[in-house]
Every structure is written in structure tokens, then in C-alpha cells.
């Protein structure tokens, strides 16, 4: 799952990124309004952690732009201001949550996970597709009640496929989702091909169906047909 941190205080920005990386999120970060605007216009995120007070702009304006662009990214506002009016304004504008500084990083992670479950997974802890079951809290995959031994990237790839089942996903979109700011490391599409091949092989090995379709010239699709 892909998260964008928008926070201008360097130590807090770094702490959030490091913690969320350890929680197995793909995490990108910026420290100003303009870079945040460019990121959100070019990419999609499962959740955005948005500071209201930025050196070159206001977080409310960025939230307003997200909604004007009909973006569906989850948004958690973080702010040192504990004013009720700010909370109500943010939630009325479409933010999913509001967290007052200082906060504990495990709480931030839990709130991000809750938003992702609600938005992408319809609130479910488990995702099921035919004989495949994914526990998004334990980050495990089972087929016919047997746990599938897969790598972290294979797990992220399978989850991305399941959330977007029946949709064609371009190799560039997969690369961005798996590597975030380091997507240039995945520019060689052979790397994506290898991950897809290994995931398909393991699903078949454990008795799963062959649901990953290659769409010539476009990318991949996860579907029954």
C-alpha cells in the first residue's frame, strides 16, 4: 500500500517515513505545498498524511484541490492546532481523519490501515477471491487453508491485483505502486515480469487458479477470464 507524507518538519517527516516503511508501506514524502501538489496530480495514493501548515501553502487548499480533481485517495490531516473548527472544516471538506500533534506513530499507522480497509477493502480484514484469501492485518496469503510462502513484493503485487481485479494495470502503474519514489529502479520491465511470473507460479503451486492475464502492449489483469 502506498502512502504520501506531506510534512515540513524534517524530524517528524523522517520519523513517519521510517516507521511506515517498517510497517511495510511504500512511503513517499515531501515537505512543501508545491511538491505535494505535483505528487498528487501525477500519482494516486492509498492514503495521504497531510500537515495543514506548509511553508508555501495551506493544507486545506491542497485538500480542496484533491476533491476538485475527484481524487479518491484517503486523507489524514495532522496539525498542531487542536481547534474544533479546523477539525470540522477538514472533515467537511472530505478528509477521512484528523490527528492532533503530538501523536504516537503506532496510532498513525492504525488510522492509515483503517482508512485503507474502509476505502479499498470495503472495511474488510480479509480479501477473498475464489480459493485465495489474504489477511491484510497479518499480511498472509492462504490457498485451501495452506499459507503461501511469498515475498513482500509478491504480497504487495497480489494485493494490488486483488484490489484492482478485472482492471488492466500498466507496467508503469505497477512499478510506481511497488517502488514509489524508487520506481526508477523498476524501469526495467523485466523486473516486473519476474515478480508476476514468480507470483503466478506460487499461486499455482499451492492449488490456486491461473488468474493473472498478460494484456499485450498494456500490462496485466487479474480476473477469472
C-alpha positions in Angstrom: 0.0 0.0 0.0 1.3 3.4 -1.0 1.4 6.4 1.4 2.4 10.1 0.8 3.7 12.1 3.8 3.3 15.9 3.5 5.1 17.4 6.5 7.6 20.3 6.6 9.2 19.5 10.0 12.2 17.3 9.0 12.5 15.1 12.1 8.7 14.3 12.1 8.7 13.7 8.4 11.6 11.3 8.7 10.2 9.5 11.7 6.9 8.9 10.0 8.5 7.6 6.8 10.9 5.3 8.7 8.1 3.9 10.9 5.7 3.3 8.0 8.4 1.6 5.9 8.9 -0.8 8.8 5.2 -1.4 8.7 5.7 -2.5 5.0 4.1 0.5 3.3 5.6 2.1 0.2 6.2 5.6 1.5 7.0 8.8 -0.2 7.4 12.2 1.4 7.5 15.9 0.5 7.9 19.0 2.7 6.1 21.8 0.9 2.9 22.6 -0.9 4.2 22.8 -4.5 5.9 19.4 -4.4 2.8 17.9 -2.7 0.6 19.3 -5.5 2.8 17.8 -8.2 2.8 14.4 -6.5 -1.0 14.3 -6.0 -1.6 15.4 -9.6 0.7 12.8 -11.1 0.1 9.8 -8.8 -2.5 8.0 -6.8 -2.0 7.0 -3.1 -3.9 4.7 -0.8 -3.5 7.4 2.0 -2.1 10.9 2.2 -0.9 12.2 5.6 -1.4 16.0 5.3 0.0 18.7 7.5 -2.1 21.9 7.4 0.7 24.4 7.9 3.2 24.3 5.0 5.8 26.9 4.2 4.4 27.8 0.8 0.7 26.9 1.2 -2.2 25.7 3.2 -3.1 22.1 3.6 -6.8 22.9 3.3 -6.2 24.3 -0.2 -4.5 21.0 -1.2 -7.4 19.0 0.2 -9.8 21.3 -1.8 -7.8 20.6 -5.0 -7.8 16.8 -4.4 -11.6 16.9 -4.2 -11.9 19.2 -7.2 -9.8 16.7 -9.2 -12.2 13.9 -7.9 -9.3 12.1 -6.3 -10.2 9.2 -4.0 -7.0 9.0 -2.0 -7.6 8.6 1.7 -6.5 11.7 3.7 -5.5 12.1 7.3 -4.9 15.7 8.4 -2.2 16.2 11.0 -1.9 19.5 12.8 -0.6 21.1 16.0 -3.9 23.0 16.1 -6.5 21.4 18.3 -9.2 23.7 17.2 -12.7 22.2 16.8 -13.3 24.5 13.8 -10.2 23.1 12.0 -11.3 19.5 12.6 -14.8 20.2 11.4 -13.6 22.1 8.3 -11.2 19.3 7.4 -13.8 16.6 7.8 -16.4 18.6 6.0 -14.0 19.1 3.1 -13.6 15.4 2.7 -10.7 14.4 4.9 -11.1 10.9 6.4 -9.5 11.6 9.8 -7.8 14.3 11.9 -4.9 13.7 14.2 -3.5 16.4 16.6 0.2 16.7 17.2 2.0 15.2 19.1 0.8 11.7 18.3 2.2 8.2 18.6 3.3 6.6 15.4 1.5 3.3 16.0 -1.7 5.3 16.3 -1.0 7.0 12.9 -0.3 3.6 11.4 -3.5 2.1 12.8 -5.5 5.0 11.4 -3.9 4.7 8.0 -4.7 1.0 8.0 -8.4 1.7 8.9 -8.8 4.2 6.1 -7.3 1.8 3.6 -9.6 -1.0 4.7 -12.6 1.2 4.5 -11.8 2.8 1.1 -10.0 0.0 -0.8 -11.2 -3.1 1.0 -14.7 -2.1 2.0 -13.8 -2.3 5.6 -12.8 -6.0 5.4 -9.8 -7.5 7.2 -9.8 -10.4 4.7 -9.9 -10.3 0.9 -11.2 -13.4 -0.8 -11.0 -14.3 -4.5 -12.1 -17.8 -5.3 -9.8 -20.1 -3.2 -7.3 -17.3 -2.4 -7.6 -15.5 1.0 -5.5 -12.5 2.1 -5.3 -11.4 5.7 -4.4 -7.7 5.4 -3.6 -7.3 9.1 -1.3 -10.4 9.4 -0.2 -9.9 5.8 -0.6 -13.5 4.9 -2.0 -15.4 1.9 -3.7 -18.8 2.1 -5.0 -21.1 -0.6 -7.2 -24.1 0.5 -6.2 -23.2 4.1 -2.5 -23.5 3.4 -0.3 -20.4 3.9 1.5 -19.4 0.7 5.2 -18.5 1.2 5.7 -15.3 -0.8 8.0 -12.4 -0.6 6.9 -8.9 0.5 6.9 -7.6 -3.1 4.8 -10.6 -4.3 2.4 -10.0 -1.5 2.1 -6.3 -2.4 1.6 -7.2 -6.1 -1.1 -9.8 -5.3 -2.9 -7.3 -3.0 -2.7 -4.6 -5.8 -4.1 -7.1 -8.3 -7.0 -8.1 -6.0 -8.0 -4.5 -5.1 -8.0 -3.8 -8.9 -9.3 -7.1 -10.1 -10.8 -7.1 -13.7 -8.8 -3.9 -14.5 -5.8 -3.7 -16.7 -2.8 -2.4 -14.8 0.0 -0.9 -16.8 3.6 -1.9 -16.0 4.3 1.7 -15.1 1.4 1.8 -12.6 2.7 -1.5 -11.1 6.2 -0.1 -10.9 5.0 3.1 -9.2 2.9 1.1 -6.7 5.7 -1.3 -5.8 8.6 1.1 -5.6 7.2 4.6 -5.1 9.9 7.3 -5.3 12.3 4.5 -6.3 10.2 3.4 -9.3 13.2 4.2 -11.5 14.7 1.0 -10.0 11.8 -0.8 -11.6 12.0 0.9 -15.0 13.3 -2.4 -16.5 10.0 -4.2 -17.1 11.8 -7.5 -16.8 11.8 -7.0 -13.1 8.0 -6.7 -13.1 7.7 -9.7 -15.4 9.8 -11.7 -12.9 7.6 -10.8 -10.0 4.5 -11.6 -11.9 6.0 -14.9 -13.1 7.0 -15.9 -9.6 3.7 -14.9 -8.1 1.8 -16.9 -10.7 4.0 -19.9 -10.1 3.4 -19.9 -6.4 -0.3 -19.5 -6.7 -0.5 -22.5 -9.0 1.9 -24.5 -6.8 -0.5 -24.2 -3.8 -3.5 -25.1 -5.9 -4.7 -21.7 -7.0 -6.1 -20.8 -10.4 -4.2 -19.0 -13.1 -5.8 -15.6 -12.8 -3.0 -13.3 -14.0 -3.6 -12.3 -17.6 -1.0 -10.6 -19.7 -2.6 -7.9 -21.9 -0.4 -7.4 -24.9 1.1 -3.9 -25.1 -0.8 -2.7 -22.0 0.1 -4.7 -18.8 -1.6 -7.3 -16.6 -5.1 -8.1 -15.4 -6.2 -10.3 -12.5 -9.5 -12.0 -13.4 -11.3 -15.3 -13.9 -11.5 -14.8 -17.7 
